[in-house]
Amino acid sequence: MGEQPVRVLACGDVEGRLSTLFNRVQTIQKKTGQFDLLLCVGEFFGMTPETESEWQQYKTGAKKAPIHTYILGAASQETVKNFTNADGCELAENITYLGRRGVFTGVSGLQIAYVSGQEALQEPAPSHCFTSKDLSALVTPLINNSKFRGVDILLTSQWPRGVWNYGNNPEVNTKSCGSSSVANLADKLKPRYHFAALEGAHYERLPYRNHVVLQENAQHVSRFIALATVNNPAKKKYLYAFNIIPMKTMDPSELVKQPQDTTENPYRRSNKDKTDRQKAAFSSTEEEEPAHQFFFDLGNKQGGANRGRGRKRPSHGDRHQQWQQKQPRKHPQPTGPCWFCLASPQVEKHLVISIGDHCYLALAKGGLTPLHVLILPIGHYQSVVDLSSEVVEEMEKYKSAMRSFYKSKGQRCVLFERNYRSQHLQLQVVPVPLDRCTTEDIKEAFTVQAQEQQMELMEIPEHTDLKQIAPPGTPYFYVELDSGEKLFYRIQKHFPLQFGREVLASEAVLNIPTRADWKECKQTREEEEESCKQLRDDFQPFDFAWED
C-alpha cells in the first residue's frame, strides 16, 4: 500500500452507549470520509438494563456498527459476563474483542499492541485483570526481534503511572491514577500513539522522546491520549481521529522527526525509579516463564525426530495394509459421514500419497496443478486451532517436506485453510513456479482481491499462536507463505468458498483462471490413480514417513 495513511478513530469508555457512539461516528464520516477502524479502550459494555437491551440489537444483527470496531476486555467484574472467550472473538458484526493481550497487525502493516483490564493486585488474578506474566508474554516476542523499533499504537484501559512527568498536568488525582506496569509496558514498546481511559478525563500529553539526546540515535516520539466517557455531561472529548502511516512503510528520517514541544521520556527518571519499576513488572523469573500458551514457534519440533527409524520400507502392495493398521488408533470422531477421516468408508484412499502417525498427505481432487496436495489429520478435527500438539508437530513436518519438495522443482509453497462450511480440516498446499512471481506478489494478490470483496486480511506475527486470534469454533481464512508471513481473515457472515483457489488461479499468480473451481478440473479415477502414483514416487525422497 506504500505510504498510504490509515484513518483511525479512538474512543474512551463507551459504557454501553453504542447508538450514541455509532451515530457520532457516522456524522464524522459523512463530513470527512470513511475511517478504516475504530479502537475502543476502557469499559465498552454498560451495566444497566437499557444498555443490555441496546447491545442485544447489535448482537442479533438488528443494528450494525458502521465501522470495523475493535474493543478491549472487561475492566471490572461486572462486565466480565460479556466476554465468554478470553482469547478474543467477534462479538457482533463489525465488533471484535481483541483478547486479553496481544498484537494486531493489519494488512497495511499497522501494528497495534493491546492489554485488556486492570493490573492485578492479588493472586489468583480476577478475570478482569492482567498480570506481569501477561505483559511478559506480550513484550518478549517483540523486543527479542532485532528489527523491533516500537509499535504504532498501544491500547490499554488503565493509564500509565507518571505519564505526566516532564509534561503538562492532567485533571486527575495523580497520587492514585494509573499503573506502574502499564508505564513499564509503554516504555518498552515505544508506541507512537498510546490510548487509555477509565478516569473519565480527556488528557493529551505533550509528545515525548524515546531516546537520550546526544547519547542515543534519534527515535520516533510517543503521544499519550486519554479519552473521556461517551456522552459525558461535561462534554469532555471521547473521540480522537488521526491518520497514521505504518512505521514499517515510513521513511526513517520522517519517522524520527521531533516536534518543537517534545519532552523527556516520563518513564525514565532516576536510577532508583528504574530499579523500582523493574521490580514492579517483568521480573527475570517471570520473563523466563515460557509464553507457549499464547506464543509458540510452530517450526520448533520437539521430539518425534526418530519416528519411522528402523521400520522396513513397505512395498507398493503393503501400503494399503499399512493404512488399515493405522486406522484403529483413537482419534476424535465425526458426527456423521466424513470424506476426509482416513478410517471413513467415504475417503478416497487412491488419492493418498503419504501417511504418518497423526496426519496424511493426499492429492487434491481437481487440483490447481498436478502437484497440488492436501495435508489432513487422520482423526476428525475441524480446523488447525482444534489440533492437539502432536498433530500440529507432524503437520509442520509435512509442511517442511512439501517446501523442500517444491523447492527441488523450482517452485515456492503457498498454504491456505478455509475454516468455513467445511467439516474436516483441509490444509491446501499449492506450488507456484519461482519464475511466475515473487512471494511479495502472491501476498499482494491475496490482499488486493480481499479488498475488492470488502475483506481486510490482517498480517499476524510469524510466531503467534493462531488460537490467540481464532479460538476453536471461529470461522476464518488463513494463508501461510514460504517467507513465514501469515495472512488471516475472521469470516463474519458470507465468504466465497473458492477464494483461495481464485487468488492463486488469477492472472497475477498462476494465470489459470479456468481452474479456479475444482469441480471444473475433475479427472477420471484412472487419471487420478496415475497422477497419484507419479507424485507418490516423486515425493518419496522427501517423505519422512518412509525413512528406514
C-alpha positions as CSV (number, residue, x, y, z in Angstrom):
1,M,0.0,0.0,0.0
2,G,3.1,2.2,0.0
3,E,2.8,5.3,2.3
4,Q,-0.9,5.2,2.3
5,P,-2.1,6.6,5.7
6,V,-4.6,4.5,7.8
7,R,-7.5,6.6,9.1
8,V,-8.2,5.7,12.7
9,L,-10.8,6.7,15.3
10,A,-10.0,6.0,19.0
11,C,-12.7,6.1,21.8
12,G,-12.8,6.1,25.6
13,D,-15.3,4.3,27.8
14,V,-18.4,3.5,25.8
15,E,-20.3,2.0,28.8
16,G,-23.0,0.5,26.6
17,R,-23.9,3.8,24.8
18,L,-23.5,2.1,21.4
19,S,-26.0,4.0,19.3
20,T,-24.7,7.4,20.6
21,L,-21.2,6.4,19.7
22,F,-22.0,5.0,16.2
23,N,-24.3,7.9,15.3
24,R,-21.4,10.3,16.2
25,V,-19.1,8.2,14.0
26,Q,-21.5,8.2,11.1
27,T,-21.8,12.0,11.4
28,I,-18.0,12.4,11.3
29,Q,-17.7,10.0,8.3
30,K,-20.3,12.0,6.4
31,K,-18.3,15.1,6.9
32,T,-14.7,13.8,6.4
33,G,-15.0,10.5,4.6
34,Q,-14.7,6.9,5.8
35,F,-12.3,5.8,8.5
36,D,-10.6,2.4,8.5
37,L,-11.2,1.3,12.1
38,L,-12.4,2.3,15.5
39,L,-10.4,1.4,18.6
40,C,-12.2,1.4,22.0
41,V,-10.4,1.5,25.3
42,G,-11.9,1.3,28.8
43,E,-15.3,-0.2,29.6
44,F,-17.2,-1.0,26.4
45,F,-20.2,-2.5,28.0
46,G,-22.7,-0.9,30.3
47,M,-24.3,-2.4,33.5
48,T,-27.9,-1.2,33.1
49,P,-30.9,-3.0,31.6
50,E,-31.1,-0.2,29.0
51,T,-27.5,-0.8,27.8
52,E,-28.0,-4.5,27.8
53,S,-31.1,-4.1,25.6
54,E,-29.2,-1.9,23.3
55,W,-26.4,-4.4,23.0
56,Q,-28.8,-7.2,22.1
57,Q,-29.8,-5.2,19.0
58,Y,-26.2,-5.3,17.7
59,K,-25.7,-8.9,18.9
60,T,-28.7,-10.2,16.9
61,G,-27.9,-8.1,13.8
62,A,-30.9,-5.8,14.1
63,K,-28.3,-3.0,14.2
64,K,-24.8,-3.0,12.7
65,A,-21.7,-1.0,13.6
66,P,-20.9,1.4,10.7
67,I,-17.1,0.7,11.0
68,H,-14.8,-2.1,12.0
69,T,-14.7,-1.7,15.8
70,Y,-12.0,-3.3,18.0
71,I,-12.5,-3.4,21.8
72,L,-10.7,-4.3,24.9
73,G,-12.0,-6.7,27.5
74,A,-13.6,-6.1,30.9
75,A,-12.1,-3.6,33.3
76,S,-14.4,-4.6,36.2
77,Q,-16.0,-7.8,37.5
78,E,-19.5,-6.6,36.5
79,T,-18.8,-6.6,32.7
80,V,-16.8,-9.9,32.6
81,K,-20.0,-11.8,31.6
82,N,-19.9,-10.1,28.2
83,F,-16.6,-11.8,27.3
84,T,-17.1,-15.6,27.3
85,N,-13.9,-16.2,25.4
86,A,-10.6,-14.9,26.9
87,D,-8.7,-15.2,23.7
88,G,-10.7,-12.7,21.6
89,C,-13.5,-13.2,19.1
90,E,-16.2,-11.5,17.1
91,L,-19.0,-10.4,19.4
92,A,-21.3,-8.9,16.7
93,E,-20.9,-8.0,13.1
94,N,-18.1,-5.4,12.9
95,I,-17.4,-5.5,16.6
96,T,-14.4,-7.6,17.6
97,Y,-13.0,-8.3,21.0
98,L,-9.2,-8.3,20.6
99,G,-8.4,-10.5,23.6
100,R,-6.6,-10.4,26.9
101,R,-3.4,-9.1,25.3
102,G,-1.5,-9.5,22.0
103,V,-0.6,-7.8,18.8
104,F,-3.0,-7.0,15.9
105,T,-1.4,-6.3,12.6
106,G,-3.5,-5.1,9.7
107,V,-2.6,-5.8,6.1
108,S,-1.4,-2.2,5.8
109,G,1.3,-3.1,8.3
110,L,-0.2,-1.0,11.1
111,Q,0.9,-2.8,14.4
112,I,-1.4,-2.4,17.4
113,A,-0.4,-3.9,20.8
114,Y,-3.1,-4.2,23.5
115,V,-3.7,-5.2,27.1
116,S,-7.2,-5.6,28.5
117,G,-8.4,-4.9,32.0
118,Q,-6.6,-3.5,35.1
119,E,-3.4,-4.5,36.9
120,A,-4.0,-7.4,39.3
121,L,-3.4,-6.5,43.0
122,Q,-3.9,-10.1,44.3
123,E,-3.3,-13.7,43.3
124,P,-5.1,-15.5,41.8
125,A,-5.9,-12.6,39.5
126,P,-9.5,-11.9,38.8
127,S,-10.6,-12.4,35.2
128,H,-10.8,-8.7,34.5
129,C,-7.2,-8.2,35.5
130,F,-3.8,-8.7,33.8
131,T,-0.6,-9.9,35.5
132,S,3.1,-9.3,34.9
133,K,3.2,-12.7,33.1
134,D,0.6,-11.4,30.7
135,L,2.8,-8.4,29.9
136,S,5.9,-10.5,29.6
137,A,4.2,-12.8,27.1
138,L,3.3,-9.7,25.1
139,V,6.6,-7.9,25.3
140,T,9.2,-10.7,25.0
141,P,8.5,-11.9,21.4
142,L,8.5,-8.2,20.2
143,I,11.7,-6.9,21.8
144,N,13.6,-10.1,21.0
145,N,13.3,-9.2,17.4
146,S,16.4,-7.3,16.4
147,K,14.4,-5.2,14.0
148,F,11.9,-4.1,16.6
149,R,11.7,-0.2,16.8
150,G,8.3,0.1,18.6
151,V,4.6,-0.3,17.8
152,D,2.4,2.1,16.0
153,I,-0.4,2.0,18.6
154,L,-0.8,0.7,22.2
155,L,-4.2,0.2,23.7
156,T,-4.6,-0.1,27.5
157,S,-7.6,0.6,29.7
158,Q,-5.5,1.9,32.6
159,W,-3.3,5.0,32.4
160,P,0.4,4.5,32.7
161,R,1.5,5.9,36.2
162,G,3.7,9.0,35.9
163,V,2.9,9.7,32.3
164,W,2.6,13.4,33.3
165,N,6.2,13.7,34.4
166,Y,8.0,16.4,32.5
167,G,4.8,17.2,30.7
168,N,1.5,19.1,31.1
169,N,-0.7,18.2,34.1
170,P,-3.9,16.2,33.7
171,E,-7.2,16.8,35.6
172,V,-6.9,13.6,37.7
173,N,-5.6,12.6,41.1
174,T,-2.0,11.8,40.2
175,K,-1.4,10.1,43.5
176,S,-3.8,7.2,42.8
177,C,-4.1,7.3,39.0
178,G,-2.5,4.7,36.7
179,S,-0.4,1.5,36.7
180,S,3.4,1.2,37.1
181,S,3.2,-2.0,35.0
182,V,1.5,-0.1,32.1
183,A,4.1,2.6,32.4
184,N,6.8,0.0,32.0
185,L,5.0,-1.6,29.1
186,A,4.8,1.7,27.3
187,D,8.5,2.4,27.9
188,K,9.4,-1.0,26.4
189,L,7.0,-0.9,23.4
190,K,7.6,2.7,22.4
191,P,4.2,3.3,20.9
192,R,3.7,6.2,18.6
193,Y,0.2,6.6,20.0
194,H,-0.9,5.2,23.4
195,F,-4.7,5.4,24.3
196,A,-6.3,4.8,27.7
197,A,-9.5,5.6,29.6
198,L,-11.2,4.7,32.9
199,E,-10.5,8.0,34.6
200,G,-13.4,10.0,32.9
201,A,-10.9,12.6,31.8
202,H,-9.5,13.8,28.5
203,Y,-5.8,14.4,28.5
204,E,-3.4,14.8,25.6
205,R,0.1,14.7,26.9
206,L,2.9,16.6,25.0
207,P,4.8,14.2,22.8
208,Y,7.9,12.6,24.5
209,R,11.1,11.2,23.0
210,N,12.2,7.6,23.2
211,H,16.0,8.3,23.2
212,V,18.5,10.3,25.2
213,V,19.7,13.3,23.2
214,L,23.3,13.1,22.1
215,Q,23.7,9.7,23.7
216,E,21.4,7.5,21.5
217,N,20.3,7.5,17.9
218,A,17.1,9.5,17.3
219,Q,13.9,7.6,17.6
220,H,10.2,8.4,17.0
221,V,8.2,10.3,19.6
222,S,5.3,8.9,21.6
223,R,1.9,10.6,22.2
224,F,-0.3,9.6,25.1
225,I,-4.0,10.4,24.8
226,A,-6.6,9.6,27.5
227,L,-10.2,9.8,26.5
228,A,-13.4,10.5,28.4
229,T,-16.6,8.6,28.6
230,V,-19.1,8.6,25.7
231,N,-21.8,11.2,26.0
232,N,-20.4,12.6,29.3
233,P,-22.3,15.6,30.8
234,A,-19.2,17.8,30.9
235,K,-18.7,17.2,27.1
236,K,-15.1,16.1,27.5
237,K,-13.6,14.7,24.4
238,Y,-14.2,11.0,24.0
239,L,-13.3,10.5,20.3
240,Y,-10.0,11.1,18.7
241,A,-9.4,11.0,14.9
242,F,-6.0,10.7,13.3
243,N,-4.2,9.5,10.2
244,I,-1.1,7.3,10.6
245,I,1.3,5.8,8.1
246,P,2.5,2.5,9.5
247,M,6.0,2.6,10.9
248,K,7.2,-0.2,8.6
249,T,6.5,1.8,5.4
250,M,7.7,5.2,6.7
251,D,10.8,6.9,5.6
252,P,13.1,6.6,8.6
253,S,14.1,10.3,8.5
254,E,10.4,11.3,8.6
255,L,9.6,8.8,11.4
256,V,12.2,10.3,13.8
257,K,11.3,14.0,13.3
258,Q,10.9,15.7,16.7
259,P,8.1,18.3,17.2
260,Q,9.1,21.5,18.9
261,D,7.2,20.8,22.1
262,T,8.7,17.3,22.6
263,T,9.7,16.5,26.2
264,E,11.9,14.0,28.0
265,N,10.6,10.4,28.5
266,P,8.3,10.5,31.6
267,Y,9.1,6.9,32.5
268,R,12.9,7.3,32.7
269,R,13.7,9.3,35.8
270,S,16.3,8.4,38.4
271,N,18.2,5.1,38.7
272,K,16.1,4.4,41.9
273,D,12.9,4.8,39.9
274,K,14.3,2.4,37.2
275,T,15.0,-0.2,39.9
276,D,11.6,0.1,41.4
277,R,9.9,-0.1,38.0
278,Q,11.8,-3.3,37.1
279,K,10.7,-4.9,40.3
280,A,7.1,-3.9,39.6
281,A,6.9,-5.8,36.3
282,F,8.7,-8.2,34.1
283,S,11.0,-9.7,36.8
284,S,13.6,-12.0,35.5
285,T,11.9,-15.1,36.8
286,E,8.6,-14.2,35.1
287,E,10.4,-13.4,31.8
288,E,11.9,-16.9,31.8
289,E,8.4,-18.4,32.2
290,P,7.7,-19.9,28.7
291,A,5.0,-18.0,26.8
292,H,3.8,-21.0,24.9
293,Q,0.2,-20.6,26.0
294,F,-0.1,-17.6,23.7
295,F,3.0,-17.6,21.5
296,F,4.6,-20.7,20.2
297,D,7.0,-21.4,17.4
298,L,5.3,-23.8,15.0
299,G,8.7,-24.6,13.5
300,N,10.1,-25.8,16.8
301,K,9.8,-29.5,16.5
302,Q,10.2,-31.2,19.8
303,G,10.6,-35.0,19.8
304,G,9.5,-37.4,17.1
305,A,12.7,-36.9,15.2
306,N,13.4,-40.6,15.1
307,R,9.9,-41.7,14.3
308,G,10.0,-44.2,11.5
309,R,13.6,-45.2,12.0
310,G,14.2,-48.9,11.9
311,R,10.9,-49.7,10.0
312,K,11.1,-51.8,6.9
313,R,10.3,-49.7,3.9
314,P,6.9,-51.0,2.7
315,S,6.4,-52.1,-0.9
316,H,3.6,-50.6,-3.0
317,G,1.4,-53.6,-2.2
318,D,1.9,-53.1,1.5
319,R,0.8,-49.5,1.6
320,H,-2.9,-50.2,1.8
321,Q,-2.4,-52.7,4.6
322,Q,-0.2,-50.1,6.4
323,W,-3.1,-47.6,6.3
324,Q,-5.5,-50.2,7.5
325,Q,-3.3,-50.9,10.5
326,K,-3.1,-47.2,11.4
327,Q,-6.9,-46.7,11.3
328,P,-7.8,-48.2,14.7
329,R,-5.9,-45.5,16.6
330,K,-8.2,-43.5,18.8
331,H,-9.0,-40.0,17.3
332,P,-11.9,-37.6,17.6
333,Q,-14.9,-39.0,15.8
334,P,-17.1,-37.1,13.3
335,T,-20.8,-36.8,14.0
336,G,-21.7,-38.1,10.5
337,P,-20.1,-39.3,7.3
338,C,-16.8,-37.6,6.6
339,W,-14.9,-37.6,3.2
340,F,-11.5,-37.0,4.9
341,C,-11.2,-39.1,8.0
342,L,-8.8,-41.8,7.0
343,A,-10.8,-44.5,8.7
344,S,-14.0,-43.4,7.0
345,P,-15.5,-45.6,4.3
346,Q,-16.1,-42.4,2.2
347,V,-12.4,-41.5,2.0
348,E,-10.9,-41.9,-1.5
349,K,-7.8,-43.9,-0.5
350,H,-6.4,-44.0,-4.0
351,L,-5.6,-40.2,-3.6
352,V,-3.3,-40.8,-0.5
353,I,0.4,-40.1,-1.1
354,S,1.9,-40.5,2.4
355,I,0.7,-41.4,5.9
356,G,2.2,-40.6,9.2
357,D,1.2,-41.2,12.8
358,H,-1.3,-38.3,13.0
359,C,-1.6,-36.8,9.5
360,Y,-1.6,-37.9,5.9
361,L,-0.9,-36.3,2.5
362,A,-3.4,-36.6,-0.4
363,L,-3.6,-35.4,-3.9
364,A,-6.1,-32.6,-4.2
365,K,-9.2,-33.6,-6.2
366,G,-9.4,-31.3,-9.2
367,G,-6.1,-29.7,-8.2
368,L,-4.9,-26.3,-9.5
369,T,-1.7,-28.0,-10.6
370,P,-0.5,-31.7,-10.8
371,L,1.4,-31.1,-7.5
372,H,-1.4,-29.5,-5.5
373,V,-1.9,-31.6,-2.3
374,L,-3.8,-31.6,1.0
375,I,-2.3,-32.1,4.4
376,L,-5.1,-33.7,6.6
377,P,-5.3,-35.0,10.1
378,I,-6.0,-38.7,10.3
379,G,-8.5,-38.1,13.1
380,H,-11.5,-35.8,12.9
381,Y,-10.5,-32.2,13.5
382,Q,-12.4,-29.2,12.0
383,S,-9.5,-26.7,11.9
384,V,-5.9,-26.1,12.8
385,V,-6.8,-24.4,16.1
386,D,-8.5,-27.6,17.2
387,L,-5.4,-29.7,16.8
388,S,-3.5,-31.4,19.6
389,S,0.2,-30.6,19.9
390,E,1.4,-33.9,18.4
391,V,-0.8,-33.4,15.4
392,V,0.5,-29.9,15.0
393,E,4.0,-31.2,15.2
394,E,3.6,-33.7,12.4
395,M,1.6,-31.3,10.3
396,E,4.7,-29.0,10.5
397,K,6.9,-31.9,9.3
398,Y,4.7,-32.4,6.3
399,K,4.7,-28.6,5.5
400,S,8.5,-28.6,5.7
401,A,8.7,-31.7,3.5
402,M,6.4,-30.1,0.9
403,R,8.5,-26.9,0.9
404,S,11.7,-28.9,0.2
405,F,9.9,-31.0,-2.5
406,Y,8.6,-27.9,-4.3
407,K,12.0,-26.1,-4.0
408,S,13.7,-29.1,-5.7
409,K,11.3,-28.4,-8.6
410,G,11.9,-24.6,-8.7
411,Q,8.6,-23.8,-7.0
412,R,7.6,-21.9,-3.9
413,C,5.0,-23.1,-1.5
414,V,1.6,-21.5,-0.6
415,L,-0.6,-23.0,2.1
416,F,-4.2,-21.9,2.9
417,E,-7.0,-23.1,5.1
418,R,-10.7,-22.2,5.0
419,N,-12.5,-23.0,8.3
420,Y,-15.9,-22.2,7.0
421,R,-18.6,-24.6,5.7
422,S,-16.1,-27.4,6.0
423,Q,-16.4,-30.4,8.3
424,H,-12.8,-31.7,8.3
425,L,-9.5,-29.7,8.3
426,Q,-8.0,-29.5,4.8
427,L,-4.7,-27.6,4.6
428,Q,-4.3,-26.8,0.9
429,V,-0.7,-26.8,-0.3
430,V,-0.1,-25.3,-3.8
431,P,3.2,-24.8,-5.7
432,V,3.9,-21.6,-7.6
433,P,6.8,-21.6,-10.1
434,L,9.6,-19.2,-9.0
435,D,9.6,-17.6,-12.4
436,R,5.9,-16.8,-12.2
437,C,6.0,-14.2,-9.3
438,T,7.7,-13.4,-6.0
439,T,6.3,-14.2,-2.6
440,E,5.5,-10.5,-2.2
441,D,3.4,-10.6,-5.4
442,I,1.4,-13.6,-4.0
443,K,0.8,-11.7,-0.8
444,E,-0.3,-8.6,-2.7
445,A,-2.7,-10.8,-4.9
446,F,-4.4,-12.1,-1.7
447,T,-4.7,-8.6,-0.1
448,V,-5.9,-6.9,-3.2
449,Q,-8.5,-9.5,-4.1
450,A,-9.7,-9.5,-0.4
451,Q,-10.1,-5.7,-0.5
452,E,-12.1,-5.9,-3.7
453,Q,-14.5,-8.1,-1.8
454,Q,-14.6,-5.7,1.3
455,M,-12.5,-8.1,3.4
456,E,-9.5,-7.0,5.5
457,L,-6.8,-9.6,5.6
458,M,-4.6,-9.0,8.6
459,E,-1.0,-10.0,8.9
460,I,-0.1,-11.9,12.1
461,P,3.3,-12.2,13.6
462,E,5.2,-15.3,12.5
463,H,5.3,-17.0,15.9
464,T,1.9,-16.0,17.1
465,D,-0.4,-18.9,18.0
466,L,-3.4,-18.9,15.7
467,K,-5.5,-19.9,18.7
468,Q,-5.0,-16.5,20.2
469,I,-6.6,-14.9,17.2
470,A,-9.2,-17.6,16.3
471,P,-10.4,-19.7,19.2
472,P,-12.0,-23.1,18.3
473,G,-15.3,-22.6,16.5
474,T,-14.3,-19.3,14.9
475,P,-14.8,-19.3,11.1
476,Y,-11.7,-18.0,9.4
477,F,-9.5,-18.0,6.2
478,Y,-5.7,-18.4,6.7
479,V,-2.7,-18.1,4.3
480,E,0.9,-19.1,5.0
481,L,3.7,-18.1,2.6
482,D,7.1,-19.7,2.4
483,S,8.6,-16.4,3.6
484,G,7.0,-17.2,7.0
485,E,4.4,-14.4,6.5
486,K,0.8,-15.2,7.6
487,L,-2.4,-13.6,6.5
488,F,-5.7,-14.1,8.4
489,Y,-9.3,-13.1,7.9
490,R,-12.0,-13.8,10.5
491,I,-15.1,-14.7,8.4
492,Q,-18.1,-12.7,9.6
493,K,-21.1,-13.7,7.5
494,H,-20.5,-14.8,3.9
495,F,-17.3,-15.9,2.3
496,P,-16.5,-17.0,-1.2
497,L,-15.8,-20.7,-0.9
498,Q,-13.2,-20.8,-3.8
499,F,-11.4,-17.6,-2.7
500,G,-8.0,-19.2,-2.1
501,R,-8.1,-21.0,-5.4
502,E,-9.4,-17.9,-7.2
503,V,-6.4,-15.8,-6.0
504,L,-3.8,-18.5,-6.9
505,A,-5.5,-19.1,-10.3
506,S,-5.6,-15.4,-11.1
507,E,-3.5,-13.7,-13.8
508,A,-1.3,-12.2,-11.1
509,V,-0.2,-15.7,-9.8
510,L,-0.6,-18.9,-11.8
511,N,-2.7,-17.4,-14.6
512,I,-5.0,-20.4,-15.0
513,P,-8.5,-18.7,-14.2
514,T,-10.4,-21.6,-15.7
515,R,-9.1,-23.9,-12.9
516,A,-10.5,-21.7,-10.0
517,D,-13.3,-24.1,-9.4
518,W,-12.2,-27.7,-8.5
519,K,-15.4,-29.1,-9.9
520,E,-14.3,-27.9,-13.4
521,C,-11.0,-29.8,-13.1
522,K,-12.1,-33.3,-12.2
523,Q,-10.2,-36.3,-13.6
524,T,-11.4,-39.9,-14.1
525,R,-10.4,-42.3,-11.3
526,E,-7.8,-43.9,-13.6
527,E,-6.2,-40.5,-14.2
528,E,-6.3,-39.7,-10.5
529,E,-4.6,-43.1,-9.7
530,E,-1.9,-42.4,-12.3
531,S,-1.3,-38.8,-11.1
532,C,-1.1,-40.0,-7.5
533,K,1.4,-42.8,-8.3
534,Q,3.6,-40.4,-10.1
535,L,3.5,-37.8,-7.3
536,R,4.0,-40.6,-4.6
537,D,7.2,-41.7,-6.4
538,D,8.5,-38.2,-6.9
539,F,7.8,-37.2,-3.2
540,Q,9.3,-40.4,-1.7
541,P,12.8,-39.0,-1.1
542,F,11.2,-36.1,1.0
543,D,8.8,-38.3,2.8
544,F,9.8,-38.7,6.5
545,A,7.2,-41.4,6.9
546,W,9.2,-43.7,4.6
547,E,12.5,-43.4,6.5
548,D,14.4,-46.6,7.2
